[in-house]
Amino acid sequence: MRVTESIVFRQATHDIGQLRSSLFDLQRQGSTGQKFHGIGDEPTAAERIRLLREAKEATIHYGKNITRSRTQLEAADSALGEATNLVIRAKEIALQTATETISAEERTIVAEEIASLYQSMLGLANTEAAGEFIFGGYQTQTAPFQTNGTYIGDSGVKEVEVGPNARQIVNVSGERAFTVAGGLDVFGEIDGLYQALLNNDIPAIQASLDTMDVAATQLSNARTDAGLKLNQLDVASGVRDRLEDSLGKEESQLLDIDPVEVFLELNATSKALDNAIRVSQKVTSTSLLGM
């Protein structure tokens, strides 16, 4: 084998090794859909992908917090809306029975509806959602209102993570919605109307008209608070969704192959390998003939 042929042969052999390695890598990419297999292949990209996946895990956590909190705030919004309607109905009853044309017996009969209304209000104040009592502050495993309307929850303000370095208050204060902490004791006023009806106390019934208006406003304000927090959650959810999408796209750019590009490169590499093999075979044949 001449010196020139020897150089060509060594180059062809080197090219064959390189091309076979490239072909194997392209075939692996085609089968897995990923640009590299392990950290050792692309350490910088692999580390970035690790960080991206950690960030994506965090967005999943934020999403669960948002979903759970939305469920509870929607339940609060619904309960407070129903509670407001109950107070409005109580005022209607007070208005109907605050005149001399209603007999004491009739007031006693109507009082039963107020008693039923009171029980319904108690159920709403002890609403549960996502496995928790939603109006008890931090006291989420115990009904916050006793049967006599006494509040045994606390003033806890619940916050959850909804994004990177972002927290949001996600509970409505049952204390402020239903008790004197919000301005008026809703249960006390309803019970007061009940007692006034039983006692045929017309002045007390008439006085309840104004207090029922105050109670309705108090409950309505609490519902507005729930609505505002729901709107804030919607904003946080949108931000979270965009963040998750951005992280996914960046990971895909780093890791996922372009199938068309890999297919074309695979064909080109395969042809180059065939050509290198032919060159090697030709040099070998020429060398053997010259011996």
C-alpha positions as CSV (number, residue, x, y, z in Angstrom):
1,M,0.0,0.0,0.0
2,R,1.5,3.3,-1.1
3,V,1.8,6.2,1.4
4,T,-0.9,8.2,-0.3
5,E,-3.3,5.2,-0.3
6,S,-2.4,4.6,3.4
7,I,-3.4,8.1,4.3
8,V,-6.7,7.8,2.3
9,F,-7.4,4.5,4.0
10,R,-6.8,5.8,7.5
11,Q,-9.0,8.8,6.8
12,A,-11.7,6.6,5.4
13,T,-11.5,4.4,8.4
14,H,-11.7,7.4,10.7
15,D,-14.7,8.8,8.8
16,I,-16.5,5.4,8.9
17,G,-16.1,5.3,12.7
18,Q,-17.3,8.9,13.1
19,L,-20.2,8.4,10.7
20,R,-21.3,5.2,12.4
21,S,-21.3,7.0,15.7
22,S,-23.4,9.8,14.3
23,L,-25.7,7.4,12.6
24,F,-26.3,5.5,15.9
25,D,-27.0,8.8,17.7
26,L,-29.4,9.9,15.0
27,Q,-31.2,6.6,15.1
28,R,-31.5,6.9,18.9
29,Q,-32.9,10.4,18.5
30,G,-35.4,9.1,16.0
31,S,-36.6,6.3,18.3
32,T,-36.7,8.4,21.5
33,G,-37.7,11.8,20.0
34,Q,-35.0,13.4,22.2
35,K,-31.8,15.1,21.3
36,F,-29.7,13.5,24.0
37,H,-29.8,10.4,26.2
38,G,-28.1,11.3,29.5
39,I,-26.5,14.1,31.5
40,G,-23.1,13.2,30.1
41,D,-24.2,13.9,26.5
42,E,-25.2,17.6,27.1
43,P,-24.5,18.5,30.7
44,T,-25.4,22.2,30.4
45,A,-28.7,21.5,28.6
46,A,-29.4,18.6,31.1
47,E,-29.0,20.9,34.1
48,R,-31.3,23.5,32.6
49,I,-33.9,20.8,31.9
50,R,-33.6,19.7,35.5
51,L,-34.3,23.2,36.7
52,L,-37.2,23.6,34.3
53,R,-38.8,20.4,35.5
54,E,-38.4,21.5,39.1
55,A,-40.2,24.8,38.1
56,K,-42.9,22.8,36.4
57,E,-43.5,20.7,39.5
58,A,-43.9,23.9,41.4
59,T,-46.5,25.1,38.9
60,I,-48.4,21.9,39.4
61,H,-48.4,22.6,43.1
62,Y,-49.7,26.2,42.5
63,G,-52.4,24.7,40.3
64,K,-53.6,22.4,43.0
65,N,-53.7,25.3,45.5
66,I,-55.7,27.4,43.0
67,T,-58.1,24.6,42.2
68,R,-58.8,23.8,45.9
69,S,-59.1,27.4,46.9
70,R,-61.4,28.2,44.0
71,T,-63.7,25.3,45.1
72,Q,-63.8,26.7,48.6
73,L,-64.4,30.3,47.5
74,E,-67.1,29.3,45.1
75,A,-68.8,27.5,48.0
76,A,-68.4,30.6,50.2
77,D,-69.9,32.8,47.4
78,S,-72.8,30.5,47.0
79,A,-73.4,30.1,50.8
80,L,-73.3,33.8,51.4
81,G,-75.7,34.4,48.5
82,E,-78.2,32.0,50.0
83,A,-77.6,33.5,53.5
84,T,-78.4,36.9,52.1
85,N,-81.6,35.6,50.6
86,L,-82.6,34.0,54.0
87,V,-82.2,37.4,55.7
88,I,-84.2,39.1,53.0
89,R,-86.9,36.5,53.6
90,A,-86.8,37.1,57.3
91,K,-87.4,40.8,56.6
92,E,-90.3,40.0,54.4
93,I,-91.8,37.9,57.3
94,A,-91.1,40.8,59.7
95,L,-92.8,43.2,57.4
96,Q,-95.9,41.0,57.0
97,T,-96.2,40.5,60.8
98,A,-95.4,44.0,62.0
99,T,-99.0,45.2,61.7
100,E,-102.0,45.0,64.1
101,T,-103.9,43.0,61.5
102,I,-101.9,39.8,62.3
103,S,-103.0,37.8,65.3
104,A,-100.7,36.5,68.0
105,E,-101.6,33.0,66.9
106,E,-100.6,33.8,63.3
107,R,-97.3,35.2,64.5
108,T,-96.6,32.0,66.5
109,I,-97.2,30.0,63.3
110,V,-95.0,32.2,61.2
111,A,-92.3,32.0,63.9
112,E,-91.8,28.4,62.8
113,E,-90.6,29.5,59.4
114,I,-88.1,31.8,61.2
115,A,-86.9,28.8,63.2
116,S,-86.4,26.8,60.1
117,L,-84.7,29.8,58.5
118,Y,-82.3,29.9,61.5
119,Q,-81.4,26.3,61.0
120,S,-80.7,26.8,57.3
121,M,-78.5,29.8,58.1
122,L,-76.6,27.6,60.6
123,G,-76.0,25.0,57.9
124,L,-74.7,27.7,55.5
125,A,-72.4,29.1,58.1
126,N,-71.0,25.6,58.7
127,T,-70.5,25.0,54.9
128,E,-67.8,22.4,54.0
129,A,-65.9,22.3,50.8
130,A,-62.9,20.3,49.7
131,G,-62.9,18.5,53.1
132,E,-62.8,21.7,55.2
133,F,-65.2,24.0,57.0
134,I,-64.6,27.2,55.1
135,F,-65.8,29.9,57.5
136,G,-63.7,29.0,60.6
137,G,-60.4,30.6,59.8
138,Y,-57.6,28.1,60.6
139,Q,-60.1,25.9,62.4
140,T,-61.1,23.9,59.3
141,Q,-61.9,20.5,60.8
142,T,-64.6,21.6,63.3
143,A,-67.9,23.3,62.6
144,P,-67.2,27.0,63.4
145,F,-70.8,27.8,64.6
146,Q,-72.5,26.0,67.4
147,T,-76.3,25.5,67.4
148,N,-76.9,28.7,69.4
149,G,-74.9,30.7,66.8
150,T,-71.8,31.0,68.9
151,Y,-68.6,31.3,66.8
152,I,-65.8,28.9,67.9
153,G,-63.6,29.4,64.9
154,D,-60.8,31.9,64.8
155,S,-59.7,35.0,62.9
156,G,-57.1,33.1,60.9
157,V,-56.3,34.4,57.4
158,K,-55.4,31.5,55.1
159,E,-52.8,32.1,52.4
160,V,-51.6,29.8,49.7
161,E,-48.8,29.9,47.1
162,V,-50.3,30.7,43.7
163,G,-47.0,31.4,41.8
164,P,-43.3,32.0,42.3
165,N,-43.0,34.4,45.3
166,A,-46.8,35.0,45.1
167,R,-49.3,34.2,47.8
168,Q,-53.0,35.0,48.1
169,I,-55.6,35.1,50.8
170,V,-58.2,32.5,50.0
171,N,-60.7,32.4,52.8
172,V,-63.6,34.6,53.8
173,S,-64.0,35.4,57.4
174,G,-67.1,33.7,58.8
175,E,-66.6,35.8,62.0
176,R,-67.0,39.0,60.0
177,A,-69.8,37.6,57.9
178,F,-72.1,36.3,60.6
179,T,-71.1,37.8,64.0
180,V,-70.8,41.1,65.7
181,A,-67.2,41.3,64.5
182,G,-68.6,42.3,61.2
183,G,-71.0,44.8,62.8
184,L,-74.0,42.7,63.7
185,D,-74.8,39.2,65.1
186,V,-76.8,37.7,62.3
187,F,-77.9,34.6,64.4
188,G,-78.8,36.8,67.3
189,E,-81.0,39.1,65.1
190,I,-82.8,36.1,63.6
191,D,-83.4,34.6,67.0
192,G,-84.5,38.0,68.2
193,L,-87.2,38.1,65.5
194,Y,-88.2,34.5,66.4
195,Q,-88.7,35.5,70.0
196,A,-90.6,38.7,69.1
197,L,-93.0,36.6,67.0
198,L,-93.5,34.1,69.8
199,N,-94.1,36.9,72.3
200,N,-96.3,38.9,70.0
201,D,-93.9,41.8,70.4
202,I,-94.9,44.2,67.5
203,P,-92.3,46.9,68.3
204,A,-89.5,44.4,68.4
205,I,-90.7,42.9,65.1
206,Q,-90.8,46.4,63.6
207,A,-87.2,47.1,64.9
208,S,-86.0,43.9,63.2
209,L,-86.8,45.5,59.8
210,D,-83.7,47.7,60.0
211,T,-81.4,45.1,61.5
212,M,-82.3,42.7,58.7
213,D,-81.2,45.3,56.2
214,V,-77.9,45.6,58.1
215,A,-77.5,41.8,58.2
216,A,-78.2,41.6,54.5
217,T,-75.5,44.2,53.8
218,Q,-73.0,42.5,56.0
219,L,-73.5,39.2,54.3
220,S,-73.4,40.8,50.9
221,N,-70.1,42.5,51.7
222,A,-68.7,39.1,52.7
223,R,-69.9,37.7,49.4
224,T,-68.2,40.6,47.5
225,D,-65.0,39.7,49.3
226,A,-65.3,36.1,48.1
227,G,-66.0,37.3,44.5
228,L,-62.9,39.6,44.6
229,K,-60.7,36.7,45.8
230,L,-62.1,34.5,43.1
231,N,-61.2,37.1,40.5
232,Q,-57.7,37.3,41.9
233,L,-57.4,33.5,41.7
234,D,-58.5,33.6,38.0
235,V,-55.6,36.1,37.3
236,A,-53.2,33.9,39.2
237,S,-54.4,30.8,37.3
238,G,-53.8,32.6,34.0
239,V,-50.3,33.5,35.0
240,R,-49.6,30.0,36.2
241,D,-50.9,28.5,32.9
242,R,-48.7,30.8,30.9
243,L,-45.7,30.0,33.0
244,E,-46.3,26.3,32.7
245,D,-46.6,26.7,28.9
246,S,-43.4,28.7,28.7
247,L,-41.4,26.2,30.8
248,G,-42.8,23.3,28.6
249,K,-41.8,25.1,25.4
250,E,-38.2,25.8,26.6
251,E,-37.8,22.2,27.7
252,S,-39.1,21.0,24.4
253,Q,-36.6,23.2,22.5
254,L,-33.7,21.9,24.6
255,L,-34.7,18.2,24.5
256,D,-37.1,17.4,21.7
257,I,-35.9,16.7,18.1
258,D,-37.2,18.1,14.9
259,P,-38.4,14.9,13.2
260,V,-37.9,16.2,9.7
261,E,-34.5,17.6,10.4
262,V,-33.4,14.3,12.0
263,F,-34.8,12.3,9.1
264,L,-32.9,14.4,6.5
265,E,-29.7,14.2,8.6
266,L,-30.1,10.5,9.0
267,N,-30.4,10.0,5.2
268,A,-27.4,12.2,4.6
269,T,-25.2,10.5,7.2
270,S,-26.2,7.0,5.9
271,K,-25.2,8.0,2.4
272,A,-21.9,9.5,3.6
273,L,-21.2,6.3,5.5
274,D,-21.9,4.2,2.4
275,N,-19.6,6.4,0.4
276,A,-16.8,6.2,3.1
277,I,-17.1,2.4,3.1
278,R,-16.8,2.3,-0.7
279,V,-13.7,4.5,-0.6
280,S,-12.2,2.2,2.0
281,Q,-13.0,-0.9,0.0
282,K,-11.6,0.7,-3.2
283,V,-8.3,1.6,-1.5
284,T,-8.1,-1.9,-0.1
285,S,-8.8,-3.5,-3.4
286,T,-6.2,-1.3,-5.2
287,S,-3.6,-2.1,-2.6
288,L,-4.2,-5.8,-3.0
289,L,-3.9,-5.7,-6.8
290,G,-0.6,-3.8,-6.5
291,M,1.0,-6.4,-4.3
